[in-house]
Amino acid sequence: MRFRYEVSIGCEDLGHRVTIRYRLPSSGYSDVIGVLETCDEESFGVRDRTGTLRKVARGDVVAAKVVAPPER
């Protein structure tokens, strides 16, 4: 089975919980999940669960989507 990565978030999703998979400079990939707080033509800013604002360059993003809030 083949999977197709898709970036399906944008600035209209500010305030929503998202997950982003992005390329690392050294090689490989990493993920960030949290609230999309900033968005512009160059990057996304996601506030993770530790409260850190993590900036991800749009050119490094390979997949992204809105996700449901965590269950309590």
N, C-alpha and C positions, 0 to 999 in steps of 0.2 A: 504494500500500500504506500502510495506517495502522498506527502503532505505539501501543501502550498502555503507558505507564509504570506501574511497579509497585514498591512498597516491600515487599520480601520479606526483610527482616532484622529482628532483634529482639535483646533482651538474651540470648537463648539462643545467639546467635552470637558472644559474647565470645571472643576469642582466634583467631577466623577472619579470613581476608583478605576484605575487602569493597570494593565500589566504591559511592560515593554521588554522585548528581547533585543539586545544590541551587541554589535561586534566589539571585542576588546582589542586594544592596540597591539598587544603581544600576539594574540591569536585566540581563537575560541569565542565564546559568547557568555553573556551574563544577563540576568533578569532583574528588573526592579518592579515592585508592585506598591501602589499607594495612590494618593489623590493627586490628580493633575492640577498643579497650581499655576504654572506658567507655560506659555506656548507662543512661539513666534516662527518666523520663516527658517530660523537656524537650529532651534532646539526645543525640547520639551523639558519641563521641570516637574518632578514628581516628589511629593513629600512622603517618605517611607514611614514605616511604623515606629522607627526610633526618633522621628521628628526631623531627620536630615533632608534637606532639599537636594535631590540628585538631578543634575542636569545631564541630558543625553542629546548629543548632536543628531539631528534628523538624518544625516548621511550615514550614521552608524546603526540606525534602527532597521531591523529585519522583520519584526512582527510586533504588532501592538493592537490591543482591543480593550474595550470597557468591560469590567467584571463586576459581579455582584458584591455588595458589602460583605464583610466577614460575618459568619454566623456567631451568635453569642451563646 
